[in-house]
Amino acid sequence: MMGTSLSGNEAFKVGKEFISEYVWATICLEKQMIEVFYRAKDQDIAVLIEKFEYKLSEVVYDLRPDVCKTS
């Protein structure tokens, strides 16, 4: 399908202007959203181009403090 981005087995329409361009999607568990980003070849900053609701079928829990440590 033209102008779509695939995430797993799902396709999301992101616009015809992104055909043959590299875009990527991030699933935000807390917001239960998929955010699709694009960075032009001549740019240093990625741009959020689309958001989609992505409801989860299970409860999302906060990370335990001992799991996510930064040094």
SVG drawing of the C-alpha trace seen along z (x, -y; Angstrom):
<svg xmlns="http://www.w3.org/2000/svg" viewBox="-7 -20 34 29">
<polyline fill="none" stroke="black" stroke-width="0.4" points="0.0,0.0 1.5,-3.4 2.2,-6.0 2.1,-3.6 4.5,-2.5 4.5,1.0 4.8,1.8 4.8,5.5 1.9,6.7 0.1,3.4 0.1,0.6 -0.4,-3.1 -1.0,-5.8 1.6,-8.5 1.1,-10.5 2.2,-10.2 5.1,-12.6 6.9,-9.9 6.8,-7.2 10.3,-5.8 11.4,-7.7 12.7,-6.2 10.3,-6.8 10.2,-5.0 7.5,-4.4 7.9,-4.4 5.2,-2.8 4.7,-4.9 3.2,-2.4 2.3,-5.1 0.3,-7.2 -0.8,-4.1 0.1,-5.8 2.3,-5.1 4.3,-8.1 5.8,-8.2 9.0,-10.2 10.8,-11.4 14.2,-13.0 15.1,-14.5 18.6,-13.6 19.8,-17.2 18.4,-17.7 19.7,-16.9 16.4,-16.8 13.6,-14.3 10.1,-15.5 6.9,-13.9 4.7,-13.4 1.8,-11.3 0.3,-9.9 -2.1,-6.9 -4.0,-5.5 -2.5,-2.1 -4.6,-0.6 -3.0,2.3 -4.8,5.3 -2.9,5.6 -2.1,3.3 1.2,1.3 3.1,1.0 5.9,-1.4 9.4,-0.1 10.8,1.1 13.4,-1.3 16.1,1.5 15.5,2.2 16.1,-1.3 19.3,-2.7 21.4,-5.4 25.0,-6.0"/>
</svg>
